[in-house]
Amino acid sequence: MTPEWTKSANLYEVNIRQFTPQGNIAGFRQHLKRLKGMGVDILWLMPIFPIGVKNRKGTLGSAYSVKDYKSVNPDYGTKDDFALLVKDAHALGMRVILDWVANHTAWDNPWIYEHPERYYRDENGNILAPNDDWTDVAHLNYNNPDTVDSMIDALSYWVKEFDVDGYRCDMAGLVPTWFWVKARQEIDKIKDCFWLAEWEDPTIHAAFDATYSWELHNVLKQIVRKEKNVYDLDHNRSYELYKFQPENYRMTFTTNHDESAWNGTEYDRFGNGAVTLAALTYILPGIPLIYSGQESAFKRTQPLFEKIDIEWGDYPLADFYTKLNDLKTQNPALWNGDFGGSFSKIMTTNNWKAYVVARVKDGNKVIGFFNISDEPIDFYAESELLRGTFTDWFDGSQATFSPREKFYMKPWEYKIYVAKK
């Protein structure tokens, strides 16, 4: 069962290496109160483990090339530093989940020498990489019961010893789902944790609370490139309803560490629509993600194998995300999975660039108006859900609508209106 403490939660992905000039846990810990003030609920820490040196990519290597599942990367600090981070986060009411890499290890992980049978090997006994591109990692074999037991032991370690609150699991679908079910059953004996899978297949929800909404993200990119339009958002909703159950959380996002590293920032992909589409990810059903630096509109990519420093400035989008996080927390219509409200697309006429949606639960109503284009638009919106007096969530002004209203919106403009019971 998905922990109830996640019902109105948002996610914040922490790139420890890039977060501060120090690039360590102690440096990041100084941001905890700021993030709490922004309304962050769950801190997802990218892998904190020692990184392999053998076959390393780039100068510093990938955090997803794990040398030791039960240690902390010395570049990031010590286990005491990590324990203090978790303790402080919990004291502020935030949760901490670790990024877990179960499909592969670094080539200098001790398992390579001590337990080669835990890996896929060729006919000559040589350990194999998962594919021709991932040359910095070795492929684990879950047909070996010892691999299963050892990985569950490592997962249990961080929950027992450091009280972590769950896991984001890298390329989760490359590992058998039955393993994740078994792992979750064992971890549940210790603590109710939250599990996020980097995967799209609904069958993996047999073990996981949340999966990536990659399809939505791809549709948004195609709309910005004018390869698709808002009607394809309707098709995406149909896809979600057909493939996933109401209780399945779907993580919505405009960027994350993979997108930033390989496909540019959200501004490279969405241009002037980046903020508008970030707002949309909070109104659509799903658990929304903020990636390190988004609250500062950071416009540089964050490489996986090198260090840069996020330029925080005066956090120009902090208020924007604070308002969205507060709305998510306060209004049950936007809660996650089947904790949240119904979703309705409101019909618009005269313009195919307008996207108007409503979320409703127990007398609480949220209506989002979005111009998904770089042009000014005018249109009529028609629905009985529009009837009533609403508050503009961002500026506090009042508006009264009838079931048929005409609207004008500037390029990439968005409006979020709220009516509470």
Residue pairs with C-beta under 8 A, 6 or more apart in sequence:
1 192
2 194
2 209
2 247
2 249
2 337
3 192
3 193
3 194
3 209
4 339
5 95
6 41
6 42
6 194
6 209
6 249
6 287
6 336
7 335
7 336
7 337
7 339
7 340
8 41
8 328
8 329
8 332
8 334
8 335
8 336
8 339
9 41
9 42
9 95
9 194
9 287
9 336
10 39
10 40
10 41
10 42
10 287
10 288
10 289
10 290
10 325
10 328
11 41
11 42
11 44
11 196
11 251
11 287
11 288
11 289
11 290
12 35
12 40
12 41
12 42
12 43
12 44
12 289
12 290
12 291
12 292
13 44
13 46
13 256
13 257
13 289
13 290
13 291
13 292
14 28
14 43
14 44
14 45
14 46
14 292
15 46
15 257
15 291
15 292
15 293
15 302
15 310
16 23
16 24
16 25
16 28
16 45
16 46
16 48
16 76
17 23
17 46
17 60
17 63
17 75
17 76
17 307
18 292
18 293
18 302
18 307
18 308
18 309
18 310
19 27
19 28
19 31
19 292
19 310
20 27
20 28
20 30
20 31
20 309
20 310
21 27
21 309
23 75
23 76
23 307
24 75
24 76
24 77
24 81
25 48
25 72
25 76
25 77
25 81
25 82
25 85
26 77
26 81
28 85
29 81
29 84
29 85
29 88
32 85
32 88
32 89
32 92
32 94
33 92
34 315
34 318
35 43
35 94
36 92
36 93
36 94
37 322
38 295
38 318
38 321
38 322
38 325
39 321
39 322
39 324
39 325
39 326
39 328
39 329
40 94
40 290
40 325
41 94
41 95
41 325
41 329
42 94
42 95
42 96
42 97
42 165
42 166
42 194
43 89
43 94
43 95
43 96
43 97
44 97
44 99
44 168
44 196
44 289
45 96
45 97
45 98
45 99
46 63
46 99
46 257
47 63
47 64
47 66
47 73
47 98
47 99
47 100
47 101
47 170
48 63
48 72
48 73
48 76
48 82
48 98
48 99
49 63
49 66
49 67
49 68
49 69
49 71
49 72
49 73
50 66
50 67
50 68
50 71
50 72
50 73
50 74
51 60
51 61
51 62
51 63
51 65
51 66
51 67
51 73
51 106
52 61
52 65
52 66
52 67
52 105
52 106
52 107
52 108
52 109
52 136
52 137
53 61
53 67
53 106
53 108
54 106
54 107
54 108
55 107
55 135
55 136
56 62
56 65
56 136
56 305
57 65
57 135
57 136
57 304
57 305
58 303
58 304
58 305
58 306
59 305
59 306
59 307
60 75
60 305
60 306
60 307
61 136
61 305
62 136
62 137
62 304
62 305
63 73
63 99
63 304
64 99
64 101
64 104
64 137
64 170
64 304
65 101
65 104
65 105
65 106
65 136
65 137
66 101
66 105
66 106
66 109
67 105
67 106
67 108
67 109
68 109
68 110
69 105
69 151
69 154
69 157
70 154
70 157
71 79
72 78
72 79
72 81
72 82
76 82
79 162
82 162
83 162
85 96
86 96
86 162
86 163
86 164
89 95
89 96
90 96
90 163
95 165
95 166
95 194
96 164
96 165
97 164
97 165
97 166
97 167
97 168
97 193
97 194
97 196
98 158
98 164
98 166
98 167
98 168
99 167
99 168
99 169
99 170
100 155
100 167
100 168
100 169
100 170
101 170
101 171
102 140
102 151
102 169
102 170
102 172
102 175
102 179
103 130
103 139
103 140
103 170
103 171
103 174
103 175
104 129
104 130
104 134
104 137
104 138
104 139
104 140
105 111
105 112
105 137
105 138
105 140
106 136
106 137
106 138
107 127
107 136
107 137
107 138
109 138
111 118
111 119
111 150
112 119
112 127
112 138
115 146
115 150
116 125
116 127
117 141
117 144
117 146
118 140
118 141
118 144
118 146
118 147
118 150
119 127
119 128
119 138
119 139
119 140
119 141
120 127
120 128
120 139
120 140
120 141
121 127
121 128
121 141
122 128
127 138
127 139
128 138
128 139
129 135
129 137
129 138
129 139
130 137
130 139
130 174
140 147
140 151
140 175
141 147
142 148
142 175
142 176
142 179
148 179
148 182
151 179
151 183
152 182
152 183
152 186
152 187
155 167
155 183
155 186
155 187
156 186
156 187
156 190
158 164
159 187
159 190
159 191
159 193
160 190
163 191
164 193
165 191
165 193
165 194
166 193
166 194
166 195
166 196
167 193
167 194
167 195
167 196
168 196
168 197
168 198
169 175
169 180
169 195
169 196
169 197
169 198
169 208
170 198
171 198
171 199
172 180
172 197
172 198
172 199
172 204
172 208
173 197
173 199
173 200
173 201
173 204
177 203
177 204
177 206
177 207
180 195
180 197
180 204
180 206
180 207
180 208
181 206
181 207
183 207
184 193
184 195
184 207
184 208
187 193
194 209
194 210
195 207
195 208
195 209
195 210
196 208
196 209
196 210
196 211
196 249
196 251
197 204
197 207
197 208
197 210
197 211
197 212
198 212
199 208
199 211
199 212
200 211
200 212
200 213
200 214
200 215
201 211
202 211
202 243
202 244
202 245
202 248
204 211
205 211
205 244
205 245
205 248
209 248
209 249
209 337
210 248
210 249
210 250
210 251
210 287
211 244
211 248
211 249
211 250
211 251
212 250
212 251
212 253
213 240
213 250
213 251
213 252
213 253
213 286
215 236
215 239
215 240
216 236
216 240
216 250
216 252
216 284
216 286
217 252
217 253
217 254
217 259
219 228
219 232
219 233
219 235
219 236
220 254
220 270
220 277
220 280
221 269
221 270
222 228
222 232
223 229
223 230
223 232
223 233
223 372
224 269
224 270
224 271
224 273
224 277
229 352
229 353
229 372
230 352
230 353
230 354
230 355
230 372
231 352
233 355
233 372
234 345
237 343
237 345
240 250
240 285
244 250
246 337
246 338
247 337
247 338
248 337
249 286
249 287
249 336
249 337
250 285
250 286
250 287
251 286
251 287
251 288
251 289
252 281
252 282
252 284
252 286
252 287
252 288
252 289
253 259
253 281
253 288
253 289
253 291
254 266
254 269
254 270
254 274
254 277
254 278
254 281
254 294
255 265
255 266
255 269
255 291
255 294
256 289
256 291
257 291
257 302
257 304
259 266
259 269
260 291
260 301
260 302
261 301
261 302
261 303
261 304
263 269
264 301
265 298
265 299
265 300
265 301
266 274
266 277
266 278
266 294
267 274
267 297
267 299
268 301
270 277
271 374
272 374
272 411
272 412
273 372
273 374
273 412
275 317
275 320
275 412
275 414
276 370
276 371
276 372
276 412
276 413
276 414
277 372
278 294
278 320
278 321
278 324
279 320
279 324
279 368
279 370
279 414
279 416
280 355
280 368
280 370
280 414
281 288
281 289
282 288
282 324
282 327
282 328
282 334
283 334
283 357
283 359
283 366
283 368
283 416
284 343
284 357
285 340
285 343
285 359
286 336
287 336
288 324
288 328
290 321
292 302
292 310
293 302
293 310
293 312
294 317
294 321
295 315
295 316
295 317
295 318
295 320
295 321
296 310
296 311
296 312
296 313
296 315
296 316
296 317
296 318
297 316
297 317
298 310
298 311
298 312
300 308
300 311
302 308
302 310
323 393
323 394
327 334
327 366
327 393
327 416
327 418
328 334
328 335
331 364
331 366
331 418
331 420
332 339
332 340
332 341
332 361
332 362
332 364
333 340
333 341
333 359
333 360
333 361
333 364
333 365
333 366
334 340
334 341
334 359
334 366
335 341
335 361
340 359
340 361
341 359
341 360
341 361
341 362
341 364
341 366
342 359
342 360
342 361
343 357
343 358
343 359
344 357
344 358
344 359
344 360
344 383
344 385
345 356
345 357
346 356
346 357
346 358
346 367
346 381
346 382
346 383
346 385
346 386
347 381
347 382
347 383
348 354
348 355
348 356
348 379
348 380
348 381
348 382
349 379
349 380
349 382
350 378
350 379
350 380
351 377
351 378
351 379
353 371
353 372
353 373
353 375
353 377
354 369
354 370
354 371
354 372
354 377
354 379
354 381
354 407
354 409
355 368
355 369
355 370
355 371
355 372
356 367
356 368
356 369
356 370
356 381
357 367
357 368
358 365
358 366
358 367
358 368
358 383
358 385
359 365
359 366
359 367
360 366
360 385
362 421
363 420
363 421
364 418
364 419
364 420
364 421
365 385
365 388
365 390
365 418
365 419
365 420
366 393
366 416
366 417
366 418
367 385
367 386
367 390
367 416
367 417
367 418
368 414
368 415
368 416
368 417
369 381
369 407
369 409
369 413
369 414
369 415
369 416
369 417
370 413
370 414
371 377
371 409
371 410
371 411
371 412
371 413
371 414
372 412
373 411
373 412
374 411
374 412
375 411
376 408
376 409
376 410
376 411
377 408
377 409
378 406
378 407
378 408
378 409
379 406
379 407
380 404
380 405
380 406
380 407
381 404
381 405
381 407
382 403
382 404
383 403
384 403
386 401
386 402
386 403
386 404
386 405
387 401
387 402
387 403
388 400
388 401
388 419
389 398
389 399
389 400
389 419
390 398
390 399
390 400
390 401
390 417
390 418
390 419
391 397
391 398
391 399
391 417
391 418
391 419
392 398
392 399
392 415
392 416
392 417
393 416
393 417
393 418
394 415
394 416
399 417
409 415
